[in-house]
Amino acid sequence: MRIVMMATGDIALPSFVALKEEGMLVGLVTQPDKPAGRHRQLTAPRIKHYAQEFGIPVLQPENVRTPEALAAVRVLEPDLIVVMAYGQILSQEVIDVPKIACINAHASLLPRHRGASCIQAAIEAGDDETGITILHVVKKLDAGDIICRAAIPLRGTETAEDLHDTLAKLAPRPLMEAIHAIEHGTAERTPQDEEVTTYAPKLQRSNSCIDWTQPALQVARKIRAYYPWPGSFTFYPSVKSGSDKTIKLFPPVDVFTNISKPLDACPGMVLEANASGLIISCGGVHGGAIRISTLQPPGARKMNVESFFAGHSILPGMILGLASPPGQTH
């Protein structure tokens, strides 16, 4: 079985290694090197380094749908194309290149959470389980027939970083199961139920601002789901400057659903501020509260609240959130 893998994200690395060890890989198609970091240094996807180490040919087209890119993939004569976190939309011409099939390893239990932010969506939605789905690629996003799935339970404490790494390690098992079934002509094809489909679009930094009117459990899920990217932030009234400042919030997050609040408590109000963390009211009087113990003020490193209080001030009774445009006082 000659397999070309189309992958860019680190979640695909264990699957790439598994395919190499099976002696099936004849090529890698990945995204072009891109500027990264503070100095915008041109950086290759990690999976490219793995391929070069293994002597696997690498293609990095700006657009895999161009005639030149298609011709380069066809030269590899794949029986199967395996797609995982590649980062480009495939045309029907690309899908039709392999002799047998083009399949995808997707990090959710389809048809739930189609789309780019499937890992974050499972956490933010409070799902009881998630997993890896191996499916046939069609032009419609993540809508092809399912070959097989592998599920894992969610504890309700994972960050997106944790879950990404867990699913990366899980993926080779169902992927190899699907490939061997395809090879022996025993692979199943189960159409997805469009009635229960959900979508998880690509996240933007603009999604990162915390909405304190949501219940505490939902706020905590978002902070876990958006770590490490795009992160979570809120605004606080700076006593020194008299203007609103952004502050990043990090897991772990403690949730208090039955906490006693002052009658005037409102979403975003700081109920306690001490060395153990900030306890912040969510969703009004009955929406519970969360405790955050790790913060990052503007222009500084990530720190615990004790270090934060050494140079900044957040006091009980303060209201967090964008109560006025940045640069204006409350």
Buried (B, 14 or more C-beta within 10 A) or exposed (E): BBBBBBBBBBBBBBBBBBBBEBEBBBBBBBBBEEEEEEEEEEEBBBBBEBBEEEEBBBBBBEEBBEEEBBEBBBEBEBBBBBBBBBBBEBBEBBBEBBEBBBBBBBBBBBBBBBBBBBBBBBBBBEBEEBBBBBBBBBEEEBBBBBBBBBBBEBEBEBBBBBBBBBBBEBBBBBBBBBBEBBBEEEBEEEEBEEEEBBBBEEBEEEBBBBBBBBBBBBBBBBBBBBBEEBBBBBBBBBEEEEBBBBBBBBBBBBBBEEBEBEEEBBBBBBBEBEEEBBBBBBBBEEBBBBBBBBBBBEEBEEBBBEBBBEEBEBEEEBBBBBBEEEEEEE
